[in-house]
């Protein structure tokens, strides 16, 4: 039972951004998602992003934002000011910061000082798998993301409580189905 597919999701991670300058631009660069890195939803429940999850969506028009705020656009793939690619580690991005944009340059200065060092991304889940790890532990594996709306440089990235709640509801439904399947099997065995 996947999270509702038409619902925009966000996931976050602590990140060490790189920053660099060349003669005409400044850049913020780093990983916006790391593959196979468990994110704890609650004790015993994790979620990972599988390698290849972004393969079908990197040619889309994706924005780089500040704190998921669509009024604070740092870069955009369509404009050539945001580059996204995947490697064996995860989803990497380079944002070319507009020197004429005061908000963007202020953020760049905060990244340089280490005051802002976290990131997040906004997406929809196209395909995922549920894995029962035994002993009450479980994991969701996000296999395909589509669309990828945005990547964000964040002050306080937080896993949305709605996503945790949805995952808990999924787990309850999975457990209900497993219990019903066990009851059905037992009834067949005793001939009822």
C-alpha positions as CSV (number, residue, x, y, z in Angstrom):
1,X,0.0,0.0,0.0
2,X,2.0,3.0,-1.2
3,X,1.7,6.6,-0.1
4,X,-0.9,8.4,-2.2
5,X,0.9,8.9,-5.6
6,X,-0.5,12.3,-6.4
7,X,0.7,13.8,-3.1
8,X,3.9,15.8,-3.2
9,X,6.5,14.4,-0.8
10,X,9.6,15.9,0.7
11,X,12.6,14.1,2.1
12,X,15.6,15.8,3.9
13,X,19.2,15.1,4.9
14,X,22.0,16.9,6.6
15,X,24.5,17.8,3.9
16,X,27.9,19.4,3.6
17,X,27.6,21.7,0.7
18,X,30.5,22.8,-1.4
19,X,30.7,26.3,-2.6
20,X,32.9,27.7,-5.2
21,X,33.6,30.8,-7.3
22,X,34.8,31.4,-10.7
23,X,35.2,34.6,-12.7
24,X,31.5,35.0,-13.5
25,X,29.5,33.0,-11.0
26,X,29.3,31.4,-7.6
27,X,28.0,27.9,-7.0
28,X,26.4,25.8,-4.3
29,X,26.9,22.1,-4.8
30,X,26.2,18.9,-3.0
31,X,24.0,15.8,-2.7
32,X,20.3,16.3,-2.4
33,X,19.6,12.6,-1.9
34,X,21.9,9.7,-1.0
35,X,21.0,6.2,-2.2
36,X,20.5,3.3,0.3
37,X,20.9,5.6,3.2
38,X,18.2,4.7,5.8
39,X,16.0,7.5,7.0
40,X,14.4,6.5,10.3
41,X,10.7,7.2,10.3
42,X,10.2,5.8,13.8
43,X,12.0,3.1,15.8
44,X,12.2,0.0,13.6
45,X,10.8,1.7,10.5
46,X,13.1,3.2,7.8
47,X,12.9,4.4,4.3
48,X,15.6,4.4,1.6
49,X,16.0,5.7,-1.9
50,X,17.2,3.0,-4.3
51,X,19.8,3.7,-7.0
52,X,18.2,4.6,-10.2
53,X,15.2,6.2,-8.5
54,X,15.8,9.5,-10.3
55,X,16.7,8.1,-13.7
56,X,13.5,9.0,-15.5
57,X,13.1,12.5,-14.1
58,X,16.3,14.4,-14.5
59,X,15.3,15.8,-17.9
60,X,12.3,17.5,-16.3
61,X,12.2,21.2,-15.4
62,X,13.3,21.1,-11.8
63,X,13.8,24.2,-9.6
64,X,16.3,24.8,-6.8
65,X,14.6,26.6,-4.0
66,X,15.3,28.0,-0.5
67,X,13.3,26.1,2.2
68,X,10.8,24.8,-0.4
69,X,9.7,28.4,-1.0
70,X,8.7,28.8,-4.6
71,X,9.2,32.6,-4.4
72,X,12.9,32.0,-3.7
73,X,14.2,30.3,-6.8
74,X,18.0,29.8,-6.8
75,X,18.2,28.0,-10.1
76,X,16.3,25.9,-12.7
77,X,17.3,23.1,-15.0
78,X,15.4,24.6,-17.9
79,X,17.4,27.9,-17.5
80,X,20.7,26.0,-17.2
81,X,21.3,27.4,-13.7
82,X,20.7,24.1,-12.0
83,X,22.6,20.9,-13.0
84,X,21.4,17.6,-11.6
85,X,22.9,14.2,-12.1
86,X,23.1,10.9,-10.3
87,X,26.2,8.8,-9.6
88,X,26.7,5.7,-7.4
89,X,26.3,7.8,-4.2
90,X,23.1,9.7,-5.0
91,X,21.4,12.8,-6.6
92,X,24.0,15.5,-7.0
93,X,23.3,19.1,-7.9
94,X,25.1,22.3,-8.8
95,X,23.3,25.6,-8.4
96,X,24.7,28.6,-10.3
97,X,23.9,31.5,-8.0
98,X,22.8,34.8,-9.5
99,X,25.1,37.6,-8.1
100,X,22.4,40.2,-8.8
101,X,19.9,38.3,-6.5
102,X,20.4,39.6,-2.9
103,X,18.4,36.6,-1.4
104,X,20.6,34.1,-3.3
105,X,23.8,35.8,-2.3
106,X,22.7,36.0,1.3
107,X,22.1,32.3,1.2
108,X,25.5,31.7,-0.4
109,X,27.1,33.6,2.4
110,X,25.2,31.5,5.0
111,X,26.4,28.3,3.2
112,X,30.0,29.6,3.2
113,X,29.8,30.2,7.0
114,X,28.2,26.8,7.6
115,X,25.0,28.3,9.0
116,X,22.9,26.5,6.4
117,X,24.0,23.0,5.6
118,X,20.9,20.9,5.0
119,X,18.8,20.0,2.0
120,X,15.6,18.4,0.9
121,X,13.8,17.5,-2.3
122,X,10.1,17.6,-3.4
123,X,8.8,14.7,-5.5
124,X,6.1,12.1,-6.1
125,X,6.6,8.4,-5.6
126,X,6.0,6.4,-8.8
127,X,7.1,3.0,-7.5
128,X,8.2,1.6,-4.1
129,X,8.5,-1.7,-2.3
130,X,7.8,-2.7,1.3
131,X,10.3,-5.0,3.1
132,X,9.4,-6.8,6.3
133,X,12.8,-7.1,8.1
134,X,11.4,-9.3,10.8
135,X,11.2,-8.6,14.5
136,X,8.8,-5.8,14.0
137,X,11.3,-3.8,11.8
138,X,10.3,-2.7,8.3
139,X,11.6,-0.6,5.4
140,X,10.1,1.2,2.5
141,X,12.3,1.3,-0.6
142,X,11.6,4.2,-3.1
143,X,12.4,2.7,-6.5
144,X,11.1,5.4,-8.8
145,X,10.6,9.1,-8.3
146,X,8.4,10.9,-10.9
147,X,8.1,13.8,-11.1
148,X,10.9,15.5,-9.2
149,X,9.7,19.0,-8.6
150,X,12.5,20.7,-6.7
151,X,15.6,20.5,-4.6
152,X,16.0,22.9,-1.7
153,X,18.7,24.3,0.4
154,X,17.2,24.3,3.9
155,X,17.7,25.8,7.3
156,X,15.5,23.2,9.1
157,X,14.6,20.3,6.8
158,X,12.2,18.0,8.5
159,X,10.5,14.9,7.5
160,X,6.9,15.8,7.0
161,X,4.7,14.4,9.8
162,X,2.1,13.7,7.2
163,X,4.5,11.3,5.4
164,X,5.2,9.5,8.7
165,X,1.5,9.3,9.4
166,X,0.9,7.8,6.0
167,X,3.6,5.3,6.4
168,X,2.1,4.2,9.8
169,X,-1.3,3.7,8.1
170,X,0.4,1.7,5.4
171,X,2.0,-0.5,8.0
172,X,-1.3,-1.1,9.8
173,X,-2.9,-2.1,6.5
174,X,-0.1,-4.5,5.7
175,X,-0.3,-6.0,9.1
176,X,-4.1,-6.4,8.8
177,X,-3.7,-8.1,5.5
178,X,-1.0,-10.4,6.8
179,X,-3.2,-11.4,9.8
180,X,-6.2,-12.1,7.5
181,X,-4.0,-14.2,5.2
182,X,-2.8,-16.2,8.2
183,X,-6.4,-16.7,9.5
184,X,-7.5,-17.8,6.0
185,X,-4.6,-20.3,5.8
186,X,-5.4,-21.7,9.3
187,X,-9.1,-22.1,8.3
188,X,-8.1,-24.1,5.2
189,X,-5.8,-26.3,7.2
190,X,-8.5,-27.2,9.8
191,X,-11.1,-27.6,7.0
192,X,-13.4,-24.7,7.7
